[in-house]
Amino acid sequence: MYRTRHRIRTRGAVALAASAGFGAALLGGPGPAAAGDPVAPAQVRVYAAPTPQHWDPLTDAKWSFEHGQVVLTERGTNPGGPRRPFEYAVVTHGPALESVSISAEVRIDEPVRFSNRDVIVIWNYQSPTRFYYAHLSQDNTIYPHNGIFVVDNADRRRIDDQWNGSVGAPPAISDTDWHDVRVDYDADTGAIAVFVDRATAPLMTATDTTYSGGRVGFGSFDNYGRARHYSVVGTAAHPGTP
């Protein structure tokens, strides 16, 4: 398997799949301005095909790309250093993005008897110790579970509005079925919203502007699961963003 980890070059926009939010996609050129905004930023769509050419895992041996799915086949191992997700893969196809909307169907494969079971969706990934992630779990009673987090060269920090110190948003996933997930991030305002199963209201929300620009990804904190139909639409990051 290829080795490009954290040395990814920005490439041209590729429009291959539909995704919610951020208006019309571009095929390498400027699109129509948003209402009331004559200079709306260019938007791109990226389809992350389930192949090793589109994804860069932390641990190649723990991943499978088959049957149209991106599959984390076993639990990751603690990487040491700041407390953060153990195993994930980042999308190397297309440009790094600032504002972004990620859509996918996800499934937790860990048996339901494990209350801490989870999968995560990553965005604005700049390095192994700098990124955002949404933690989707069946447990919502402890700090690291079922919330929105930022890793900023320190232990992951919870930033979602729903956490009150003892309980968070209702559990995102409590079975081994497929679930539709969408994560929206506005780099200008820092607004974050996580939607599950096509709900009209977000399950989790937050506001944070720590990062502006980076890669997207999928994985698990310390469990395992899979994703399919993973697609992204957003605004291309400034040159020099990882």
C-alpha positions in Angstrom: 0.0 0.0 0.0 1.2 3.5 -0.8 3.0 5.7 1.7 2.1 9.4 1.5 1.2 10.0 5.1 1.1 13.7 6.0 3.0 14.7 2.9 -0.1 15.2 0.7 -0.1 17.6 -2.2 -3.1 19.6 -3.1 -4.7 18.5 -6.4 -7.4 19.9 -8.6 -11.0 19.7 -7.8 -12.8 16.6 -8.9 -16.6 16.5 -8.9 -17.9 12.9 -8.8 -20.6 12.6 -6.2 -23.6 14.5 -4.8 -23.5 15.8 -1.2 -25.7 18.0 1.0 -25.0 21.6 1.6 -22.7 24.3 0.1 -24.7 24.7 -3.1 -23.6 23.7 -6.6 -20.3 21.9 -7.1 -17.5 23.1 -9.4 -15.5 21.4 -12.0 -12.4 23.5 -11.6 -13.9 26.9 -12.2 -15.8 29.7 -10.4 -19.5 29.0 -9.8 -22.5 31.3 -9.2 -22.3 33.6 -6.2 -24.5 32.9 -3.3 -27.5 35.2 -2.8 -26.3 38.6 -1.6 -22.7 37.6 -2.0 -21.1 38.5 -5.4 -17.8 36.9 -4.5 -18.8 33.6 -2.9 -15.8 31.3 -2.6 -15.3 28.5 -5.1 -16.7 25.2 -4.0 -15.5 21.7 -4.9 -16.9 18.2 -4.5 -14.7 15.2 -3.7 -15.8 11.7 -4.0 -13.6 9.5 -1.8 -13.7 6.2 -3.7 -13.2 3.1 -1.4 -9.7 2.4 -2.8 -6.2 2.7 -1.3 -5.5 5.4 -3.9 -8.0 7.7 -2.2 -7.3 7.0 1.5 -4.3 7.0 3.8 -4.7 5.0 7.0 -2.6 5.3 10.1 -2.1 1.5 10.0 -2.6 -0.1 6.6 -3.0 -3.6 7.9 -6.1 -2.6 9.9 -8.1 -1.4 6.8 -10.0 -3.0 3.9 -11.3 -1.3 0.8 -13.8 -3.6 -0.9 -17.5 -3.9 -1.8 -17.8 -0.2 -2.0 -16.8 0.3 1.6 -14.0 1.8 3.7 -13.6 -0.7 6.5 -11.6 -0.5 9.8 -11.3 -4.2 10.5 -10.0 -4.1 14.0 -9.4 -1.8 17.0 -6.5 0.7 16.8 -3.7 0.9 19.3 -3.0 3.9 21.5 -0.5 6.1 19.6 0.8 7.7 22.8 1.1 11.5 23.3 -2.0 13.6 23.5 -5.2 11.6 24.1 -6.9 11.3 20.7 -8.5 8.7 18.3 -6.4 5.5 17.9 -7.1 4.7 14.3 -8.4 6.5 11.2 -7.8 7.1 7.5 -7.7 10.5 5.8 -8.8 11.2 2.3 -5.9 12.1 0.0 -7.9 12.6 -3.2 -8.8 16.2 -4.1 -7.8 19.4 -2.4 -7.6 20.2 1.3 -10.8 22.0 2.4 -11.8 24.8 4.8 -15.6 25.0 5.0 -16.9 21.5 4.4 -20.0 19.2 4.4 -19.3 15.5 4.7 -22.0 12.9 4.0 -21.7 9.2 4.5 -23.4 6.0 5.6 -21.6 4.6 8.6 -21.8 1.5 10.7 -20.3 0.4 14.0 -19.2 -3.2 13.8 -18.1 -3.6 17.4 -20.8 -5.7 19.2 -23.4 -3.7 21.1 -22.4 -5.2 24.4 -19.5 -2.7 24.4 -21.1 0.5 25.6 -18.3 2.7 24.4 -18.4 1.6 20.8 -18.0 4.3 18.3 -17.0 5.6 14.8 -15.6 9.1 14.1 -15.8 11.6 11.2 -12.8 13.8 10.8 -12.4 17.2 9.2 -9.8 20.0 8.9 -7.1 17.4 9.6 -3.7 19.0 9.5 -1.5 16.5 11.4 -1.9 13.6 13.8 -2.3 16.1 16.7 -4.3 18.8 14.9 -7.9 18.1 13.7 -11.6 18.1 14.5 -13.7 14.9 14.9 -17.3 14.0 15.6 -17.6 10.9 17.9 -20.7 8.9 17.2 -21.4 6.4 20.1 -24.2 4.6 21.9 -22.9 6.0 25.2 -23.5 9.7 26.1 -22.7 9.7 29.8 -18.9 10.3 29.9 -16.8 13.1 28.6 -15.1 11.4 25.6 -18.3 9.8 24.1 -20.9 11.0 21.6 -19.7 14.6 21.1 -17.7 17.1 19.0 -14.0 17.4 19.7 -10.9 19.3 18.7 -7.3 17.9 19.0 -4.9 20.8 19.2 -1.5 19.4 20.2 -3.1 18.4 23.5 -5.6 15.9 24.8 -8.9 16.0 22.8 -11.2 18.8 24.0 -14.9 18.6 24.0 -16.6 21.6 22.3 -20.3 20.6 21.6 -23.1 22.6 23.1 -25.0 19.5 24.3 -22.6 18.3 26.9 -23.7 19.5 30.4 -20.9 17.9 32.5 -22.7 14.6 33.0 -24.7 13.8 29.8 -24.6 14.8 26.2 -26.7 14.5 23.1 -28.9 11.4 22.7 -26.8 8.4 21.5 -26.0 8.7 17.8 -25.8 5.0 17.1 -27.0 2.1 19.3 -27.0 -0.8 16.9 -25.0 -2.4 14.1 -27.1 -1.0 11.3 -26.1 1.6 8.7 -26.8 5.2 9.5 -26.8 8.4 7.4 -24.4 11.0 8.9 -23.7 14.5 7.8 -21.2 16.9 9.3 -21.2 20.6 8.3 -18.5 23.0 9.2 -18.3 26.8 8.4 -14.7 27.9 8.6 -15.7 31.6 8.7 -18.1 31.4 11.7 -16.8 28.1 13.3 -20.3 26.7 13.2 -20.4 22.9 13.4 -23.5 20.7 13.0 -23.8 16.9 13.1 -26.9 15.3 11.6 -27.9 11.6 11.9 -30.4 9.6 9.9 -31.5 12.6 7.8 -32.9 14.5 10.7 -33.8 18.1 10.0 -32.3 19.3 13.3 -28.7 18.6 14.2 -28.0 16.0 16.9 -24.9 18.0 18.0 -23.7 21.5 17.5 -20.6 23.5 18.4 -18.7 26.7 17.4 -14.9 26.7 17.1 -12.3 28.3 14.8 -9.1 26.6 15.8 -8.5 25.4 12.3 -9.2 26.6 8.8 -8.3 24.0 6.2 -7.3 20.4 6.1 -8.2 16.9 5.1 -11.3 14.8 6.0 -11.4 11.2 7.2 -13.1 8.3 9.0 -12.2 5.9 11.8 -12.8 5.1 15.4 -11.4 6.2 18.7 -10.8 2.6 20.0 -13.4 0.4 18.2 -14.0 -0.5 14.6 -16.6 0.1 11.9 -17.1 1.1 8.3 -18.3 3.8 5.9 -19.8 3.9 2.4 -21.0 6.6 0.0 -18.5 8.9 1.6 -18.6 12.3 -0.2 -17.6 15.8 0.5 -18.3 19.3 -0.7 -16.6 22.4 0.5 -14.3 25.4 -0.2 -10.7 24.7 -1.2 -8.1 25.7 1.4 -5.4 28.3 0.9 -2.2 27.1 -0.7 0.2 25.5 1.9 -2.5 23.8 3.9 -1.7 20.1 4.5 
